[in-house]
C-alpha cells in the first residue's frame, strides 16, 4: 500500500460511528427475537445483547490495535435468524447456550487448524447460499403473516419501512420498529418494566446432543459461510492481504464463548461493515483505518449499555410485529443468499434441494431442518457432480 497524506482523525472516527449505528439499528431486533425464541426472558435477552456488544468492542479494539488492520466484529445476523427458526425446539436458553459454546469451539478449532478452515471454505457456494436463504425464508414471511393478523398496524410498519428504504435506507428498520413500538406502547406498563442499568446475567449451559447438532453445527456453518469468510474476502478486495486468519478466528471463537456464558449467540468478523471501516471513506491512509474499527467497536459498546431498556421495549411489543420488522431487515441477506445459491446454473438442483429441506422446518430424530438441509445439499452435490470414472 502506497504512502498517502492522512486525513483528519475525525474521518475514521466518524466512519466507525456510522458503521456501528447502522449495524446495530439494522439487526438488534432480530437478535432479541432470536434469543427470545430459544427461551430468553427480556432481561436475559438484554444480557445477551450487551455481552455481544462487549465482545465486539474488545475484539475490535485489541486485534485492530495489535495488527494495525481495520478488523471489525459484529454479531452473527444469519445466526440470529437461525435462532428464530429454532423456536420451541431447544427446550431452554441453557440448552441453546450449550449450542453457542459448541459453535465457539468449532470456530476456535477452525482458526487453530488451517486444514479445517480450508475445508469450510470448500463448502459448495450453492449449498452455503441456499442454507442461508432457507434459514432466513420463514422470517422473511413474517411481514406477510403480520399483515394477515394485524392488518392496519402491520401495513403501516411495511409502508414506513418502504418509504424510508427509498429515501433513507439507514433509518428504515429503526423507523419501522418505532411504529411497532408505538402500536403497543399502551401495554408496556403491564407487560414489560423498563430497566436502565445494564446487567450481565450468567447462564449455566446444558449440553443436549440434539440441540448441539441441530443448532450448534448450523450456527457455526452459517456464521462461517455467511459472515467470517465474506469478511476476509472483502478485506482482501480492499487491499488487506496480510490479515492473520487464524488469530482472527480464534479471537472470534473466544469472544463467542465469553458472550455465550451471558446469553449471546455468536460473534464474527464483519462483512457488510468492512466496506465502511476498511474502505477509503474511513481514511485516505490505509494504515490508519484501524482507528475506524476501534471507533466502531466503541460505538457498539455505548449502544450495548442501552440493551436493558431496548430489550424491555421490544419485549413489550407484539411478537408478530417484532418478527415482521426483523423479516424486513433480512430481505437483503435473503436475496443475497438466494442469488449466490442460484448463480451457477449447473448447481441449481443442489441449491433447490438444500433450500427446500431447510425451509421446510423438518425435524427428524430431534434435529432441526438446518442440519438436514446442509446434509442433503452436500449429498446431492456429491451425487450429481462427482467426476465420472472413465470406462
Secondary structure as UniProt FT lines:
FT   HELIX           9..37
FT   TURN            38..39
FT   HELIX           42..67
FT   STRAND          73..75
FT   HELIX           77..85
FT   TURN            86..89
FT   HELIX           93..112
FT   HELIX           114..121
FT   HELIX           125..140
FT   HELIX           142..149
FT   HELIX           151..167
FT   HELIX           169..184
FT   HELIX           185..187
FT   HELIX           188..191
FT   HELIX           209..211
FT   HELIX           212..217
FT   HELIX           218..223
FT   HELIX           224..228
FT   HELIX           229..237
FT   TURN            238..239
FT   HELIX           245..260
FT   TURN            261..263
FT   STRAND          267..269
FT   TURN            272..273
FT   HELIX           274..277
FT   TURN            280..282
FT   HELIX           286..288
FT   HELIX           290..304
FT   TURN            305..306
FT   HELIX           307..315
FT   HELIX           319..329
FT   HELIX           331..342
FT   HELIX           345..347
FT   HELIX           348..360
FT   TURN            365..366
FT   HELIX           369..385
//
